[in-house]
Amino acid sequence: MSSLPTRDVLVDGVRLRVADLGRGPALVLLHGLTASHAIWEHTIAAFAGGWRVIAPDLPGHGASAKPDAPYTIDFYAGMVRSLGRALGVEEAVVVGNSLGGQIAIELALWYPAWTRAVVLAAPAFAYPPALRPFGRAIQALTGQRVLRTALEQGLQQSFHDRAKIGHQITRQLLQDRLADPDFPAFARAVARSLGGILTAESQPLERITQPVLLTWGREDRLVRLARSVVLQQQIPHARLAVFDNCGHMPMLEQPTEFNRAVADFLTAVMAAPRVPAGAMAGGG
């Protein structure tokens, strides 16, 4: 459904479909569960004039390969870092929505020399340990009919205003994926990814030293705005932008406001001196 030019990049033996446009410092965009690079079309259009904007279909999603992989948060972070190497990107600002936000946090923590700054759009993070058995059960889920129903319900919860074009775009993306012959492999990736979100160990957010922008839709029903308080408590230097009349995907539902907030943040990031990564694990 995306009109963006894309190409395939082989990363650690996995074929990834990637939109890679513009020149300048790297801006890496990471979509959420079940989505693809297409959700970033407005963002790419806004920033490709001064940035090299890179938006992959994460493994298991979109037109990328869907291998028999763990699809845990550290798996995704490692793949994104390897994609950076494959594309010759030495440093990037990472923007992530939902699952992509949790991946962006992981990159900031374990690849701090590579991750210049992060924008977190309603990141899925820090679920209580009591949900881990549920997460493990989801990882083993094989009932495709159950998953189809859950994906439809999740889509309905993602938007405050379902009449907007963003809802129509994501609905078409989901319908295309449900009808594709690779749906069983996609379903496996989604189930394992959701389980990976719920079973992930708590991330040491207080160790994030990079600039951080939090963005949230005030009417988000999937990751409630109240969760931003936890992030602000553990990352006290993070700034928060809240968008009215907006659900879980601000880049689609309020693209003008989202792009303005990101642009202001990027201007501040590029004007400020680089904060040393210190002795955190992972290096670059």
C-alpha positions in Angstrom: 0.0 0.0 0.0 3.0 2.3 0.5 4.0 4.5 -2.4 7.5 4.8 -1.1 10.5 3.4 -3.0 12.0 0.4 -1.2 14.7 -2.1 -1.6 15.7 -5.4 0.0 18.7 -5.6 2.3 20.2 -8.8 3.6 20.8 -8.5 7.3 22.3 -11.4 9.3 20.9 -13.7 6.7 17.4 -12.2 6.9 15.9 -10.2 4.0 14.5 -6.9 5.1 12.4 -4.6 3.0 13.6 -1.0 3.7 12.6 2.5 2.7 15.8 4.6 2.6 15.4 8.1 1.4 17.2 11.4 1.7 20.7 12.5 2.8 22.1 13.7 6.0 22.2 12.4 9.6 20.4 9.1 9.9 16.8 8.9 11.3 15.6 5.3 11.8 11.9 4.7 12.1 10.6 1.5 13.8 6.9 0.6 13.4 4.8 -1.3 15.9 3.4 -4.8 16.0 1.7 -6.0 12.8 2.5 -2.7 11.0 5.1 -1.9 8.3 7.2 1.0 7.1 4.1 2.4 5.4 2.9 4.0 8.7 5.8 6.5 8.4 5.0 7.9 5.0 4.1 11.4 6.4 7.1 11.3 8.6 9.5 10.4 5.8 8.0 13.1 3.6 8.6 15.7 6.4 12.2 14.8 7.1 13.9 13.3 4.0 14.8 16.8 2.8 17.5 17.1 5.6 17.9 13.6 6.9 18.6 10.1 5.7 15.4 8.5 6.7 15.5 4.7 7.1 12.2 2.8 7.7 12.5 -1.0 7.6 9.7 -3.6 7.8 10.9 -5.4 10.9 11.6 -9.1 10.6 8.3 -11.0 10.5 6.4 -8.0 9.3 5.4 -6.3 6.0 7.3 -7.5 3.0 10.4 -8.6 5.0 11.2 -12.3 5.5 9.5 -14.1 8.3 12.0 -16.7 9.6 11.5 -19.1 12.5 13.1 -16.6 15.0 12.5 -15.7 18.6 11.2 -12.2 17.9 12.2 -11.0 21.3 13.1 -7.3 22.0 16.9 -8.1 22.0 16.5 -10.0 18.7 14.9 -7.0 17.1 17.4 -4.5 18.5 20.3 -6.7 17.2 18.7 -6.8 13.8 18.2 -3.0 13.6 21.8 -2.5 14.7 23.0 -4.9 12.0 20.9 -3.1 9.5 22.7 0.1 10.4 26.0 -1.7 9.7 24.7 -3.0 6.4 23.7 0.5 5.4 26.9 2.2 6.6 25.1 4.2 9.3 27.5 5.0 12.1 25.0 6.9 14.3 21.3 7.4 14.3 18.3 9.0 16.0 15.8 6.3 16.5 12.0 6.8 16.4 9.8 3.9 17.6 6.1 3.4 18.0 4.7 0.8 20.4 6.9 -2.4 19.9 9.2 -0.1 17.9 9.5 2.1 21.0 10.6 -0.8 23.2 13.2 -1.7 20.6 14.4 1.9 20.5 14.8 1.8 24.3 16.8 -1.4 24.0 19.0 0.2 21.3 19.6 3.3 23.5 20.7 1.0 26.4 22.8 -1.6 24.7 24.1 0.3 21.6 24.6 3.8 23.2 27.4 4.9 20.9 25.2 4.2 17.9 21.9 5.6 19.2 22.2 9.4 19.2 18.8 10.1 20.6 15.3 8.5 20.8 11.7 9.4 20.1 9.3 7.1 21.8 5.7 7.1 20.5 3.6 5.3 23.1 6.3 2.6 23.7 5.2 -0.8 24.9 7.4 -1.3 27.9 7.8 -2.6 31.5 4.9 -4.9 31.8 4.5 -6.5 35.3 6.1 -9.9 35.9 2.7 -11.3 36.6 2.0 -11.2 32.9 5.0 -13.3 31.9 3.2 -16.6 32.1 0.5 -15.1 29.8 3.2 -13.9 27.5 4.8 -17.4 27.3 1.4 -18.8 26.5 1.0 -16.3 23.7 4.4 -17.1 22.2 3.2 -20.7 21.8 -0.1 -19.7 20.2 -0.8 -21.5 17.0 -4.5 -20.7 16.5 -4.6 -18.4 13.5 -8.3 -17.8 13.8 -7.9 -16.5 17.4 -5.0 -14.3 16.3 -7.0 -12.9 13.3 -9.8 -11.8 15.8 -7.3 -10.3 18.2 -5.6 -8.3 15.4 -8.9 -6.9 14.3 -9.8 -5.9 17.8 -6.4 -4.3 18.4 -6.7 -2.2 15.2 -10.1 -0.9 16.4 -8.4 0.2 19.7 -5.5 1.9 18.0 -7.3 5.0 16.7 -9.4 7.7 18.4 -11.0 8.7 15.1 -11.6 5.8 12.8 -12.8 8.0 10.0 -9.3 9.4 9.5 -7.1 8.2 6.6 -4.6 6.7 9.0 -7.1 4.1 10.2 -8.0 3.2 6.7 -4.3 2.8 5.8 -3.6 0.5 8.7 -6.8 -1.5 8.1 -5.7 -2.1 4.5 -2.3 -3.1 5.6 -3.8 -5.6 8.0 -6.2 -7.0 5.4 -3.4 -7.4 2.9 -1.4 -9.3 5.5 -4.3 -11.5 6.5 -4.9 -12.5 2.9 -1.2 -13.1 2.0 0.0 -16.7 1.6 2.7 -15.9 4.2 0.1 -15.3 6.9 1.1 -18.4 9.0 4.7 -17.1 9.2 3.4 -13.6 10.0 1.1 -15.0 12.7 4.0 -16.9 14.3 6.1 -13.7 14.3 3.2 -11.6 15.8 2.5 -14.2 18.5 6.2 -14.5 19.5 6.6 -10.7 19.4 3.7 -10.0 21.6 4.9 -12.7 24.0 8.4 -11.1 23.8 6.9 -7.7 24.9 5.1 -9.2 27.9 8.0 -11.5 29.0 10.8 -9.0 28.6 12.8 -8.1 31.7 12.5 -4.6 33.0 14.8 -2.3 31.1 17.1 -0.1 33.3 15.6 3.2 32.0 17.7 5.3 34.4 20.8 4.4 32.4 19.6 6.2 29.3 21.7 9.3 28.9 20.7 10.2 25.4 18.1 12.9 24.6 14.6 11.5 24.8 11.3 12.7 23.4 8.1 11.0 24.6 5.0 11.4 22.4 1.5 10.2 23.3 -2.0 10.5 22.1 -4.2 11.7 24.9 -6.9 9.1 23.9 -4.5 6.1 23.5 -6.4 3.0 24.7 -3.6 0.5 24.1 -0.8 2.1 26.0 -2.4 4.7 28.3 -1.0 8.2 28.7 -0.6 7.5 32.4 2.3 5.2 31.6 4.3 8.2 30.5 4.6 9.1 34.2 6.7 6.0 34.7 9.0 6.9 31.9 9.4 10.5 33.1 10.2 9.3 36.6 12.9 7.0 35.4 14.2 9.2 32.6 13.9 12.6 34.2 15.5 14.5 31.3 12.9 13.2 28.9 10.5 15.7 27.4 6.8 14.9 26.7 4.5 15.9 23.9 0.8 15.0 24.2 -1.5 15.2 21.2 -5.3 15.8 21.7 -7.8 13.7 19.7 -5.2 11.1 19.1 -4.9 7.4 19.8 -1.9 5.0 19.7 -0.4 6.0 16.4 0.2 9.8 16.4 2.3 9.7 13.2 -0.9 8.7 11.4 -3.6 10.3 13.4 -2.0 13.7 14.1 0.9 13.8 11.6 1.4 17.6 11.5 1.6 17.9 15.3 3.8 14.8 15.6 6.2 16.0 12.9 6.4 19.4 14.5 7.3 18.0 17.9 9.9 15.7 16.4 11.4 18.5 14.3 11.8 20.8 17.4 13.4 17.9 19.2 15.8 17.1 16.4 16.9 20.7 16.2 17.7 20.7 19.9 19.5 17.4 19.6 21.7 18.5 16.7 22.6 21.8 18.4 23.6 20.2 21.7 27.0 18.4 22.4 27.0 14.6 22.3 26.5 13.2 25.8 29.2 10.5 26.4 27.8 7.0 26.4 30.0 6.1 29.4 30.8 2.5 30.2 27.3 1.1 29.3 27.2 -2.4 27.8 27.2 -3.0 24.1 29.1 0.1 22.9 28.3 0.7 19.2 
